[in-house]
Amino acid sequence: MAAEIVCSRWTALVVRELLCGTTRFNDLRRGVPRMSPSLLSKRLKELEDAGVIAATPSGQPGAMNYRLTEAGEDLRGVIMSLGFWGQRWVESSMSLKNLDPSLLMWDMRRGLEPSPLPPRRCTINFIYPELSADRRSWWLVVNGEKVDLCLTDPGYEIDLYVRSSLRTMTAVWMGISQLSTEVEAGNIQLTGDKAIARSIHQWLALSPFAKAERAVKN
């Protein structure tokens, strides 16, 4: 019975997003971008029927907020264990297939640590030169504790440009490659505010599984 609830396709990833604090339908979609809206709605209904989540009106017409119940929170250990297992045993070449800049940037937005940045609005422009024009540039706007991800130019002065291939940045975020190594090799280029560039290893949080020791060769 438990496997029927948790092991259907995409369900574990939906639960992961909820465990990370996502509550709104559109934000859940951004965290699982390859999942269709209709299937996401179906999985949310299944989780609600199983008592894993509770849906409450958000105050906006037709919109709901989704939160884990006590039973849902109890899945945290299961989901984290799956993540650590994947980091240890799935070959990096397989992990770096089907790269998605929107998913990477959404995860980086969620984990970004604002405190090392200057106490003002900071705008960081990530550029993936090999991608098409509509997927090449992404902006993280940090203002106090609030971090926004913009898919179009927000119009603010850029404090730091981060230029890299999507594969390199994904490998760093996953812990497959080291940030300092890629910067020194010129694979990640930092242009702009030198203090923000120097502190990138402090504010750019990596995957929660990045420190897991890999059991397979890269």
Backbone as ProteinMPNN parsed JSONL, in Angstrom:
{"seq_chain_A": "MAAEIVCSRWTALVVRELLCGTTRFNDLRRGVPRMSPSLLSKRLKELEDAGVIAATPSGQPGAMNYRLTEAGEDLRGVIMSLGFWGQRWVESSMSLKNLDPSLLMWDMRRGLEPSPLPPRRCTINFIYPELSADRRSWWLVVNGEKVDLCLTDPGYEIDLYVRSSLRTMTAVWMGISQLSTEVEAGNIQLTGDKAIARSIHQWLALSPFAKAERAVKN", "coords_chain_A": {"N_chain_A": [[0.828, -1.203, 0.0], [1.917, 1.261, 0.84], [3.908, 1.599, -1.095], [2.337, 1.94, -3.364], [1.334, 4.467, -2.947], [3.572, 6.204, -2.76], [5.385, 5.498, -4.75], [4.469, 5.836, -7.346], [4.855, 7.328, -10.602], [6.704, 10.342, -10.538], [5.747, 11.085, -8.035], [7.424, 11.001, -5.736], [9.113, 13.142, -6.287], [7.349, 15.276, -6.216], [6.637, 15.203, -3.515], [9.151, 15.763, -2.475], [9.426, 18.469, -3.262], [7.41, 19.621, -1.711], [8.406, 19.065, 0.826], [10.533, 20.778, 0.784], [9.344, 23.157, 1.183], [7.667, 24.284, -0.714], [4.465, 25.401, -1.663], [2.528, 26.21, -3.469], [0.68, 25.598, -6.494], [1.753, 26.421, -9.046], [4.408, 26.871, -8.349], [5.15, 24.327, -7.581], [5.061, 23.129, -10.07], [7.252, 24.367, -11.271], [9.289, 23.21, -9.876], [9.14, 20.603, -10.698], [9.51, 20.368, -13.644], [9.087, 18.767, -15.916], [6.763, 17.461, -15.589], [3.398, 17.14, -16.429], [0.742, 19.584, -16.109], [-1.806, 18.423, -15.699], [-1.201, 15.851, -14.772], [0.178, 16.501, -12.447], [-1.893, 17.654, -10.948], [-3.46, 15.378, -10.618], [-1.738, 13.72, -9.089], [-1.482, 15.262, -6.763], [-4.104, 15.174, -5.823], [-4.29, 12.438, -5.277], [-2.383, 12.2, -3.236], [-3.576, 13.804, -1.331], [-5.938, 12.361, -0.831], [-4.786, 10.151, 0.322], [-3.986, 11.12, 2.712], [-1.555, 12.348, 2.948], [-1.021, 14.963, 2.24], [-2.521, 18.189, 2.851], [-4.973, 20.251, 1.445], [-5.724, 23.637, 1.158], [-7.752, 26.583, 0.694], [-6.189, 29.294, -1.005], [-6.864, 31.899, -0.943], [-6.944, 33.181, -3.294], [-8.862, 33.174, -6.298], [-9.852, 29.949, -7.117], [-7.381, 28.864, -6.488], [-5.137, 26.837, -4.569], [-3.432, 26.067, -1.5], [-0.89, 23.785, -0.671], [0.052, 21.566, 1.798], [2.165, 19.471, 3.757], [0.923, 16.825, 5.751], [1.16, 15.385, 9.069], [1.709, 12.751, 8.48], [2.799, 13.072, 5.943], [5.121, 14.573, 6.508], [6.516, 12.612, 7.763], [7.652, 11.246, 5.718], [10.037, 12.415, 5.132], [12.566, 11.306, 5.838], [12.605, 9.08, 4.143], [12.592, 10.222, 1.545], [14.946, 11.769, 1.633], [16.818, 9.738, 1.982], [16.599, 8.394, -0.463], [17.61, 10.384, -2.135], [20.301, 10.611, -1.239], [21.145, 8.029, -1.817], [20.975, 8.032, -4.631], [22.933, 9.971, -5.198], [25.22, 8.666, -4.36], [25.329, 6.288, -5.903], [24.437, 6.522, -8.559], [25.762, 6.967, -11.72], [27.696, 9.809, -12.713], [27.57, 10.595, -15.37], [25.066, 9.754, -16.149], [23.515, 11.254, -14.405], [23.897, 13.774, -15.409], [22.472, 13.974, -17.731], [19.784, 15.138, -19.836], [19.572, 17.879, -19.021], [18.23, 20.723, -17.324], [17.751, 24.071, -17.336], [15.85, 25.646, -15.98], [15.017, 24.094, -13.814], [17.449, 23.753, -12.438], [18.058, 26.463, -11.783], [15.854, 27.111, -10.226], [16.238, 25.429, -8.033], [18.677, 26.486, -7.119], [17.881, 29.063, -6.462], [16.185, 28.52, -4.321], [17.94, 27.538, -2.408], [19.773, 29.562, -1.977], [21.863, 31.569, 0.074], [21.32, 34.48, 1.665], [22.777, 36.043, 3.545], [25.678, 36.406, 3.257], [25.814, 38.332, 1.275], [25.87, 41.827, 0.226], [24.05, 44.25, 2.242], [21.752, 45.128, 0.632], [19.764, 45.462, -2.359], [20.685, 42.907, -4.545], [21.643, 41.823, -7.728], [22.075, 39.036, -9.674], [23.287, 37.681, -12.564], [22.966, 34.808, -14.331], [24.455, 33.117, -16.981], [24.137, 30.954, -19.664], [25.809, 30.182, -22.259], [25.541, 28.349, -24.396], [22.905, 27.74, -24.738], [19.589, 28.273, -26.153], [18.308, 31.555, -27.02], [16.068, 32.216, -25.434], [16.426, 30.735, -23.174], [18.846, 31.258, -22.145], [19.712, 33.279, -20.314], [19.387, 34.014, -16.849], [18.105, 35.483, -13.898], [18.892, 36.138, -10.567], [17.475, 37.81, -7.974], [18.223, 39.357, -5.073], [16.997, 40.541, -2.118], [17.279, 41.558, 0.954], [16.01, 38.979, 2.904], [14.601, 37.885, 0.899], [14.46, 36.1, -2.117], [14.284, 36.202, -5.523], [13.582, 34.586, -8.62], [14.125, 35.418, -11.905], [12.97, 35.179, -15.214], [13.118, 36.907, -17.249], [14.817, 39.967, -18.018], [15.05, 41.874, -15.147], [15.551, 44.546, -15.059], [17.274, 45.771, -13.302], [20.444, 47.051, -12.119], [23.223, 45.015, -12.806], [24.968, 43.133, -10.479], [26.689, 40.964, -10.461], [27.945, 38.888, -12.984], [27.587, 35.565, -13.962], [29.031, 33.255, -15.847], [28.757, 30.263, -17.594], [28.804, 26.858, -18.802], [25.773, 24.966, -18.935], [26.012, 22.334, -18.142], [28.401, 22.331, -16.638], [27.719, 24.033, -14.455], [25.602, 22.61, -13.36], [26.915, 20.271, -12.593], [28.571, 21.279, -10.581], [26.634, 22.168, -8.734], [25.52, 19.738, -8.014], [27.599, 18.572, -6.707], [29.372, 17.033, -8.058], [31.47, 18.201, -9.324], [33.97, 20.603, -8.297], [33.418, 23.918, -7.185], [35.505, 25.852, -6.892], [37.514, 24.686, -8.438], [36.418, 24.744, -11.029], [36.138, 27.491, -11.42], [38.815, 28.351, -11.291], [39.776, 27.042, -13.531], [38.59, 28.452, -15.49], [36.168, 27.702, -16.446], [33.898, 28.512, -15.198], [33.021, 31.768, -15.218], [33.379, 34.771, -13.519], [32.174, 37.974, -13.339], [32.187, 41.309, -12.348], [31.063, 42.711, -9.282], [33.629, 42.365, -7.045], [33.721, 41.502, -4.387], [31.309, 40.118, -4.06], [31.748, 38.129, -5.918], [33.952, 36.811, -4.747], [32.747, 35.698, -2.537], [31.097, 33.709, -3.45], [31.103, 30.977, -2.908], [29.958, 30.956, -0.464], [27.359, 32.041, -0.596], [26.135, 30.654, -2.665], [24.373, 28.02, -2.385], [24.674, 24.474, -2.433], [23.342, 21.35, -3.737], [21.453, 19.48, -1.331], [22.465, 16.963, -1.201], [25.019, 17.045, -2.071], [27.391, 16.637, -0.663], [27.575, 13.976, -0.227], [29.461, 11.024, -0.26], [30.667, 9.667, -3.213], [30.05, 6.464, -4.575], [30.53, 5.385, -6.992], [32.533, 5.731, -9.947], [33.149, 8.91, -11.5]], "CA_chain_A": [[0.0, 0.0, 0.0], [2.79, 2.432, 0.908], [4.567, 1.752, -2.394], [1.35, 2.457, -4.31], [1.162, 5.899, -2.699], [4.796, 6.99, -2.915], [6.255, 5.069, -5.849], [3.966, 6.153, -8.678], [5.781, 8.226, -11.286], [6.803, 11.746, -10.15], [5.219, 11.386, -6.702], [8.518, 11.289, -4.802], [9.617, 14.486, -6.572], [6.346, 16.213, -5.705], [6.807, 15.225, -2.06], [10.403, 16.489, -2.226], [9.151, 19.902, -3.363], [6.631, 20.009, -0.536], [9.328, 19.03, 1.962], [11.397, 21.961, 0.673], [8.579, 24.343, 1.545], [6.8, 24.76, -1.789], [3.058, 25.205, -1.293], [1.609, 26.629, -4.524], [0.664, 24.718, -7.664], [2.691, 26.872, -10.078], [5.768, 26.661, -7.857], [5.393, 22.885, -7.684], [5.358, 22.87, -11.484], [8.615, 24.821, -11.558], [10.201, 22.249, -9.262], [9.053, 19.344, -11.458], [9.102, 20.994, -14.91], [8.714, 17.816, -16.97], [5.485, 16.862, -15.213], [2.306, 17.918, -17.001], [-0.171, 20.127, -15.096], [-2.895, 17.492, -15.396], [-0.676, 14.768, -13.946], [0.458, 17.07, -11.13], [-3.181, 17.754, -10.255], [-3.867, 14.021, -10.248], [-0.897, 13.238, -7.993], [-1.839, 16.008, -5.56], [-5.376, 14.624, -5.331], [-3.993, 11.124, -4.704], [-1.696, 12.414, -1.96], [-4.572, 14.323, -0.388], [-6.817, 11.246, -0.465], [-4.02, 9.23, 1.164], [-3.676, 11.773, 3.978], [-0.159, 12.798, 2.952], [-1.048, 16.422, 2.176], [-3.8, 18.871, 3.055], [-5.156, 21.369, 0.52], [-6.572, 24.687, 1.712], [-7.859, 27.726, -0.221], [-5.093, 30.255, -0.858], [-7.389, 33.259, -0.917], [-7.081, 33.599, -4.682], [-9.899, 32.358, -6.939], [-9.485, 28.663, -7.689], [-6.021, 28.451, -6.124], [-5.026, 26.131, -3.297], [-2.127, 25.847, -0.892], [-0.697, 22.375, -0.343], [1.013, 21.381, 2.885], [2.277, 18.098, 4.231], [0.378, 16.463, 7.05], [2.152, 14.674, 9.888], [2.092, 11.559, 7.713], [3.678, 13.517, 4.874], [6.416, 14.934, 7.089], [7.193, 11.361, 8.11], [8.346, 10.753, 4.525], [11.284, 13.159, 4.932], [13.7, 10.388, 5.877], [12.562, 8.234, 2.943], [12.985, 11.022, 0.379], [16.36, 12.111, 1.777], [17.604, 8.519, 1.753], [16.622, 8.174, -1.91], [18.528, 11.36, -2.713], [21.678, 10.232, -0.926], [21.445, 6.81, -2.577], [21.238, 8.427, -6.011], [24.212, 10.673, -5.264], [26.312, 7.705, -4.157], [25.374, 5.126, -6.765], [24.107, 6.803, -9.958], [26.926, 7.533, -12.4], [27.528, 11.23, -13.004], [27.189, 10.77, -16.771], [23.617, 9.595, -16.202], [22.928, 12.372, -13.669], [24.046, 15.006, -16.177], [21.668, 13.917, -18.946], [18.498, 15.846, -19.791], [19.746, 19.038, -18.148], [17.13, 21.683, -17.404], [18.178, 25.28, -16.626], [14.812, 26.16, -15.082], [15.06, 23.3, -12.587], [18.681, 24.107, -11.734], [17.966, 27.805, -11.22], [14.846, 27.07, -9.162], [16.891, 24.826, -6.868], [19.672, 27.421, -6.607], [17.133, 30.15, -5.814], [15.65, 28.046, -3.05], [18.996, 27.307, -1.429], [20.695, 30.687, -1.859], [22.018, 32.127, 1.416], [21.482, 35.925, 1.454], [23.555, 36.771, 4.549], [27.012, 36.873, 2.836], [25.706, 39.385, 0.271], [25.706, 43.176, 0.787], [22.695, 44.52, 2.753], [21.011, 45.924, -0.348], [19.337, 44.588, -3.448], [21.764, 42.392, -5.392], [21.14, 41.115, -8.901], [23.104, 38.145, -10.206], [22.862, 37.202, -13.88], [23.585, 33.557, -14.766], [24.407, 33.031, -18.439], [24.537, 29.666, -20.224], [25.95, 30.643, -23.65], [25.223, 27.349, -25.417], [21.464, 27.541, -24.823], [18.85, 29.195, -27.017], [18.194, 32.896, -26.441], [15.007, 32.3, -24.429], [16.811, 29.947, -21.997], [20.272, 31.514, -21.92], [19.967, 34.175, -19.183], [18.524, 33.891, -15.675], [18.477, 36.502, -12.923], [18.522, 35.989, -9.165], [17.397, 39.124, -7.336], [18.244, 39.141, -3.629], [16.685, 41.777, -1.388], [17.076, 41.071, 2.313], [15.864, 37.527, 2.939], [13.789, 37.475, -0.247], [15.207, 35.752, -3.326], [13.394, 35.991, -6.663], [14.162, 34.104, -9.867], [13.501, 36.094, -13.044], [13.257, 34.592, -16.518], [13.376, 38.041, -18.13], [15.632, 40.993, -17.376], [14.235, 42.672, -14.228], [15.839, 45.962, -15.256], [18.162, 46.291, -12.269], [21.873, 46.987, -12.403], [23.755, 43.689, -12.506], [26.109, 43.149, -9.565], [27.63, 39.904, -10.822], [27.632, 37.989, -14.094], [28.147, 34.221, -13.811], [28.946, 32.639, -17.178], [29.18, 28.869, -17.51], [27.915, 25.923, -19.487], [24.768, 24.402, -18.035], [26.55, 21.078, -17.616], [29.371, 22.637, -15.588], [27.048, 24.564, -13.275], [24.833, 21.517, -12.763], [27.874, 19.378, -11.934], [28.978, 21.942, -9.341], [25.506, 22.153, -7.795], [25.32, 18.367, -7.549], [28.756, 18.104, -5.962], [30.193, 16.179, -8.917], [32.662, 19.001, -9.573], [34.194, 21.62, -7.275], [33.263, 25.288, -7.659], [36.809, 26.512, -6.993], [38.231, 24.082, -9.565], [35.839, 25.224, -12.285], [36.46, 28.914, -11.541], [40.243, 28.454, -11.605], [39.982, 26.548, -14.895], [37.931, 29.363, -16.419], [34.903, 27.133, -16.92], [32.904, 29.42, -14.631], [33.605, 33.109, -15.256], [32.69, 35.71, -12.638], [32.479, 39.345, -13.74], [31.378, 42.291, -11.631], [31.448, 43.03, -7.91], [34.644, 41.393, -6.639], [33.384, 40.938, -3.08], [30.257, 39.123, -4.277], [32.389, 37.011, -6.613], [34.788, 36.069, -3.797], [31.919, 35.007, -1.542], [30.131, 32.849, -4.133], [31.032, 29.67, -2.252], [29.167, 31.11, 0.755], [25.936, 32.294, -0.862], [25.599, 29.69, -3.629], [24.196, 26.731, -1.717], [24.644, 23.328, -3.333], [22.335, 20.331, -3.45], [21.613, 18.894, 0.014], [23.144, 15.672, -1.326], [26.295, 17.282, -2.745], [28.529, 16.177, 0.13], [27.569, 12.514, -0.106], [30.619, 10.401, -0.909], [30.232, 8.863, -4.347], [30.531, 5.083, -4.564], [30.848, 5.024, -8.372], [33.43, 6.681, -10.572], [32.51, 9.908, -12.365]], "C_chain_A": [[0.865, 1.258, 0.0], [3.462, 2.685, -0.433], [3.602, 2.319, -3.428], [1.181, 3.963, -4.163], [2.394, 6.684, -3.127], [5.538, 6.702, -4.211], [5.664, 5.272, -7.234], [4.826, 7.262, -9.274], [5.602, 9.678, -10.84], [6.398, 12.025, -8.702], [6.322, 11.744, -5.716], [9.068, 12.695, -5.023], [8.627, 15.557, -6.104], [6.478, 16.338, -4.188], [8.087, 15.964, -1.692], [10.177, 17.994, -2.263], [8.372, 20.4, -2.147], [7.499, 20.016, 0.718], [10.253, 20.242, 1.968], [10.639, 23.256, 0.936], [7.69, 24.907, 0.461], [5.348, 24.442, -1.45], [2.089, 25.492, -2.431], [1.78, 25.772, -5.775], [1.709, 25.137, -8.698], [4.139, 26.696, -9.643], [6.127, 25.177, -7.864], [5.735, 22.514, -9.124], [6.787, 23.271, -11.831], [9.633, 23.853, -10.972], [10.204, 20.899, -9.943], [8.629, 19.715, -12.878], [8.678, 20.025, -16.004], [7.384, 17.117, -16.681], [4.354, 17.733, -15.751], [1.401, 18.447, -15.892], [-1.28, 19.152, -14.712], [-2.415, 16.349, -14.512], [-0.337, 15.272, -12.546], [-0.83, 17.183, -10.322], [-3.642, 16.385, -9.769], [-3.068, 13.513, -9.06], [-1.219, 13.973, -6.681], [-3.146, 15.485, -4.963], [-5.149, 13.264, -4.68], [-3.317, 11.263, -3.341], [-2.654, 12.955, -0.9], [-5.487, 13.202, 0.09], [-6.113, 10.269, 0.473], [-3.646, 9.845, 2.51], [-2.254, 12.272, 4.089], [-0.075, 14.32, 2.918], [-2.449, 16.922, 2.509], [-3.846, 20.064, 2.115], [-6.125, 22.368, 1.142], [-6.636, 25.847, 0.729], [-6.764, 28.754, 0.06], [-5.581, 31.686, -0.696], [-7.522, 33.855, -2.295], [-8.061, 32.663, -5.381], [-9.34, 31.078, -7.56], [-8.129, 28.134, -7.294], [-6.013, 27.825, -4.733], [-3.583, 26.178, -2.801], [-2.046, 24.388, -0.457], [0.385, 22.261, 0.723], [1.005, 19.92, 3.326], [1.592, 17.937, 5.581], [1.493, 15.813, 7.875], [2.636, 13.425, 9.164], [3.044, 11.926, 6.585], [5.06, 13.879, 5.378], [7.215, 13.687, 7.45], [7.94, 10.759, 6.924], [9.7, 11.431, 4.318], [12.493, 12.221, 4.893], [13.776, 9.509, 4.641], [13.085, 8.999, 1.734], [14.469, 11.388, 0.451], [17.241, 10.893, 1.515], [17.692, 8.196, 0.267], [17.609, 9.125, -2.586], [19.979, 11.003, -2.464], [22.08, 8.962, -1.671], [21.782, 7.157, -4.023], [22.58, 9.114, -6.165], [25.378, 9.697, -5.162], [26.449, 6.715, -5.313], [25.037, 5.382, -8.23], [25.292, 7.495, -10.614], [26.654, 8.979, -12.805], [27.108, 11.462, -14.449], [25.681, 10.63, -16.946], [22.93, 10.771, -15.521], [22.928, 13.653, -14.49], [23.391, 14.921, -17.554], [20.385, 14.722, -18.741], [18.544, 17.054, -18.849], [18.634, 20.058, -18.389], [17.526, 22.942, -16.64], [17.134, 25.808, -15.654], [14.817, 25.408, -13.76], [16.303, 23.638, -11.771], [18.548, 25.461, -11.054], [16.929, 27.864, -10.093], [15.446, 26.49, -7.889], [17.928, 25.778, -6.271], [18.997, 28.605, -5.919], [16.687, 29.74, -4.417], [16.739, 27.924, -1.987], [19.908, 28.493, -1.183], [20.677, 31.273, -0.449], [22.289, 33.631, 1.301], [22.509, 36.599, 2.363], [24.964, 37.177, 4.103], [26.977, 38.025, 1.834], [25.543, 40.748, 0.93], [24.258, 43.421, 1.208], [21.926, 45.497, 1.866], [20.519, 44.958, -1.412], [20.543, 44.194, -4.3], [21.144, 41.59, -6.534], [22.284, 40.338, -9.535], [22.564, 37.504, -11.475], [23.655, 35.949, -14.247], [23.376, 33.417, -16.268], [24.944, 31.67, -18.872], [24.626, 29.842, -21.739], [25.486, 29.646, -24.701], [23.722, 27.157, -25.614], [20.821, 28.554, -25.767], [18.598, 30.504, -26.276], [17.165, 32.962, -25.319], [15.33, 31.516, -23.163], [18.236, 30.256, -21.54], [20.534, 32.291, -20.631], [18.909, 34.015, -18.1], [19.027, 34.871, -14.623], [17.986, 36.098, -11.533], [18.588, 37.373, -8.529], [17.229, 38.899, -5.834], [18.027, 40.481, -2.942], [16.326, 41.39, 0.038], [17.047, 39.554, 2.306], [15.096, 36.993, 1.733], [14.67, 37.235, -1.466], [14.208, 35.445, -4.432], [14.194, 35.478, -7.851], [13.398, 34.741, -11.018], [13.943, 35.426, -14.346], [13.478, 35.663, -17.574], [14.119, 39.103, -17.327], [14.769, 41.858, -16.46], [14.504, 44.169, -14.329], [16.734, 46.584, -14.206], [19.617, 46.223, -12.74], [22.412, 45.631, -11.959], [24.987, 43.82, -11.611], [27.154, 42.104, -9.948], [27.077, 39.11, -11.998], [28.33, 36.659, -13.832], [27.935, 33.504, -15.137], [29.536, 31.231, -17.114], [28.321, 28.038, -18.449], [26.932, 25.372, -18.461], [25.288, 23.119, -17.394], [27.52, 21.342, -16.466], [28.679, 23.113, -14.321], [26.227, 23.484, -12.579], [25.752, 20.565, -12.009], [28.351, 19.97, -10.614], [27.86, 21.855, -8.314], [25.289, 20.758, -7.21], [26.487, 17.846, -6.721], [29.645, 17.172, -6.759], [31.512, 16.875, -9.236], [32.761, 20.087, -8.506], [34.104, 23.019, -7.88], [34.615, 25.959, -7.867], [37.604, 25.988, -8.181], [37.73, 24.635, -10.891], [36.122, 26.708, -12.498], [37.917, 29.085, -11.948], [40.536, 28.017, -13.036], [39.348, 27.465, -15.939], [36.625, 28.833, -16.967], [33.7, 27.874, -16.342], [33.573, 30.78, -14.529], [32.741, 34.059, -14.437], [33.135, 37.124, -12.982], [31.571, 40.302, -12.987], [31.941, 42.563, -10.256], [32.4, 41.958, -7.366], [34.322, 40.741, -5.299], [32.305, 39.867, -3.216], [30.834, 37.896, -4.976], [33.203, 36.159, -5.64], [33.951, 35.235, -2.829], [30.939, 34.019, -2.17], [30.001, 31.487, -3.455], [30.233, 29.728, -0.957], [27.683, 31.283, 0.454], [25.32, 31.309, -1.849], [25.519, 28.315, -2.969], [24.085, 25.617, -2.752], [23.495, 22.393, -2.96], [22.538, 19.791, -2.037], [22.332, 17.555, -0.01], [24.567, 15.815, -1.864], [27.487, 16.704, -1.988], [28.571, 14.665, 0.308], [28.747, 11.926, -0.876], [30.148, 9.468, -2.011], [30.871, 7.482, -4.303], [30.854, 4.582, -5.962], [31.745, 6.096, -8.953], [32.644, 7.65, -11.435], [32.733, 9.553, -13.826]], "O_chain_A": [[0.595, 2.205, -0.738], [3.581, 3.83, -0.868], [4.012, 3.102, -4.284], [0.916, 4.658, -5.143], [2.273, 7.717, -3.786], [6.246, 7.57, -4.722], [6.305, 4.909, -8.221], [5.446, 8.038, -8.548], [4.48, 10.179, -10.774], [6.682, 13.108, -8.191], [6.176, 12.689, -4.942], [9.447, 13.37, -4.066], [9.036, 16.624, -5.648], [6.435, 17.441, -3.642], [8.115, 16.709, -0.712], [10.673, 18.719, -1.4], [8.65, 21.479, -1.623], [7.34, 20.882, 1.578], [10.704, 20.682, 3.026], [11.229, 24.336, 0.914], [7.018, 25.914, 0.684], [5.039, 23.339, -1.001], [0.937, 25.063, -2.374], [2.872, 25.288, -6.074], [2.471, 24.297, -9.177], [5.005, 26.406, -10.468], [7.274, 24.812, -8.124], [6.605, 21.676, -9.363], [7.456, 22.583, -12.602], [10.725, 23.695, -11.518], [11.152, 20.127, -9.795], [7.506, 19.412, -13.281], [7.975, 20.421, -16.933], [6.942, 16.272, -17.46], [4.36, 18.946, -15.545], [1.299, 17.823, -14.836], [-1.654, 19.06, -13.543], [-3.13, 15.921, -13.607], [-0.539, 14.557, -11.565], [-0.853, 16.844, -9.139], [-4.148, 16.245, -8.656], [-3.633, 12.942, -8.127], [-1.225, 13.361, -5.613], [-3.276, 15.368, -3.744], [-5.747, 12.964, -3.647], [-3.639, 10.531, -2.405], [-2.555, 12.608, 0.277], [-5.78, 13.104, 1.281], [-6.752, 9.636, 1.314], [-3.055, 9.174, 3.356], [-1.785, 12.587, 5.182], [0.838, 14.905, 3.502], [-3.425, 16.174, 2.453], [-2.871, 20.806, 2.001], [-7.208, 21.997, 1.596], [-5.674, 26.08, -0.003], [-6.453, 29.045, 1.215], [-4.807, 32.579, -0.354], [-8.137, 34.908, -2.465], [-8.086, 31.47, -5.081], [-8.462, 31.126, -8.422], [-7.751, 27.044, -7.726], [-6.77, 28.222, -3.847], [-2.643, 26.31, -3.585], [-3.013, 23.828, 0.059], [1.486, 22.788, 0.571], [-0.017, 19.237, 3.273], [1.676, 18.813, 6.442], [2.632, 15.709, 7.42], [3.816, 13.079, 9.221], [3.987, 11.188, 6.297], [6.062, 13.534, 4.752], [8.445, 13.708, 7.442], [8.767, 9.865, 7.099], [10.439, 11.05, 3.41], [13.343, 12.337, 4.01], [14.864, 9.221, 4.141], [13.92, 8.492, 0.985], [15.171, 11.324, -0.558], [18.297, 11.012, 0.893], [18.742, 7.771, -0.214], [18.348, 8.732, -3.488], [20.803, 11.08, -3.376], [23.224, 8.831, -2.107], [22.752, 6.644, -4.58], [23.293, 8.879, -7.14], [26.408, 9.887, -5.809], [27.566, 6.339, -5.67], [25.326, 4.533, -9.074], [25.774, 8.508, -10.107], [25.538, 9.333, -13.188], [26.376, 12.409, -14.737], [25.085, 11.301, -17.788], [21.891, 11.241, -15.985], [22.074, 14.518, -14.301], [23.715, 15.706, -18.446], [19.96, 14.953, -17.609], [17.673, 17.227, -17.996], [18.163, 20.229, -19.513], [17.632, 22.9, -15.414], [17.486, 26.361, -14.612], [14.643, 26.011, -12.701], [16.223, 23.793, -10.552], [18.886, 25.6, -9.879], [17.115, 28.59, -9.117], [15.197, 26.994, -6.794], [18.048, 25.87, -5.049], [19.49, 29.095, -4.903], [16.797, 30.507, -3.461], [16.492, 28.175, -0.807], [20.738, 28.45, -0.275], [19.615, 31.45, 0.148], [23.379, 34.022, 0.883], [23.063, 37.633, 1.99], [25.429, 38.23, 4.539], [28.013, 38.635, 1.569], [25.118, 40.821, 2.082], [23.337, 42.868, 0.608], [21.507, 46.563, 2.316], [20.827, 43.767, -1.366], [21.322, 45.049, -4.721], [20.237, 40.785, -6.325], [23.321, 40.901, -9.885], [21.513, 36.864, -11.462], [24.868, 36.013, -14.451], [22.263, 33.578, -16.768], [26.051, 31.279, -18.503], [23.626, 29.671, -22.436], [25.077, 30.048, -25.79], [23.307, 26.483, -26.557], [21.431, 29.56, -26.13], [18.668, 30.551, -25.048], [17.365, 33.691, -24.348], [14.598, 31.61, -22.177], [18.766, 29.59, -20.65], [21.492, 31.986, -19.921], [17.715, 33.897, -18.377], [20.234, 35.067, -14.475], [16.817, 35.759, -11.349], [19.631, 38.026, -8.547], [16.235, 38.331, -5.383], [18.778, 41.432, -3.157], [15.209, 40.948, 0.306], [17.949, 38.913, 1.767], [14.959, 35.781, 1.57], [15.518, 38.06, -1.804], [13.385, 34.539, -4.301], [15.337, 35.882, -8.065], [12.176, 34.622, -11.102], [15.125, 35.147, -14.552], [13.967, 35.372, -18.665], [14.051, 39.124, -16.098], [13.844, 42.515, -16.938], [13.772, 44.973, -13.753], [16.939, 47.798, -14.209], [19.967, 45.45, -13.631], [22.095, 45.155, -10.869], [25.933, 44.532, -11.947], [28.354, 42.326, -9.782], [25.912, 38.713, -12.013], [29.52, 36.626, -13.518], [26.806, 33.185, -15.508], [30.657, 31.03, -16.647], [27.236, 28.463, -18.847], [27.228, 25.319, -17.268], [25.022, 22.859, -16.22], [27.471, 20.662, -15.44], [29.008, 22.655, -13.227], [26.161, 23.446, -11.351], [25.415, 20.103, -10.919], [28.52, 19.244, -9.634], [28.101, 21.509, -7.157], [24.918, 20.619, -6.044], [26.378, 16.79, -6.098], [30.574, 16.581, -6.209], [32.544, 16.224, -9.398], [31.762, 20.448, -7.885], [34.646, 23.275, -8.954], [34.847, 26.57, -8.91], [38.291, 26.754, -8.857], [38.525, 24.959, -11.774], [36.323, 27.141, -13.633], [38.225, 29.87, -12.844], [41.436, 28.555, -13.682], [39.548, 27.273, -17.138], [36.033, 29.442, -17.858], [32.616, 27.865, -16.926], [34.578, 30.931, -13.834], [31.529, 34.142, -14.633], [34.323, 37.441, -12.925], [30.35, 40.143, -12.978], [33.157, 42.637, -10.08], [32.027, 40.792, -7.242], [34.616, 39.563, -5.093], [32.376, 38.826, -2.562], [30.461, 36.764, -4.669], [33.153, 34.93, -5.696], [34.397, 34.188, -2.358], [30.035, 33.538, -1.486], [28.915, 30.908, -3.427], [29.865, 28.691, -0.405], [26.838, 30.737, 1.164], [24.1, 31.144, -1.867], [26.48, 27.546, -2.994], [23.481, 25.794, -3.81], [22.776, 22.625, -1.989], [23.677, 19.658, -1.588], [22.762, 17.059, 1.031], [25.247, 14.813, -2.089], [28.485, 16.322, -2.6], [29.496, 14.134, 0.923], [28.992, 12.301, -2.023], [29.327, 8.582, -1.774], [32.063, 7.339, -4.032], [31.388, 3.484, -6.119], [31.722, 7.242, -8.504], [31.624, 7.296, -12.025], [32.272, 10.272, -14.713]]}, "name": "protein", "num_of_chains": 1, "seq": "MAAEIVCSRWTALVVRELLCGTTRFNDLRRGVPRMSPSLLSKRLKELEDAGVIAATPSGQPGAMNYRLTEAGEDLRGVIMSLGFWGQRWVESSMSLKNLDPSLLMWDMRRGLEPSPLPPRRCTINFIYPELSADRRSWWLVVNGEKVDLCLTDPGYEIDLYVRSSLRTMTAVWMGISQLSTEVEAGNIQLTGDKAIARSIHQWLALSPFAKAERAVKN"}
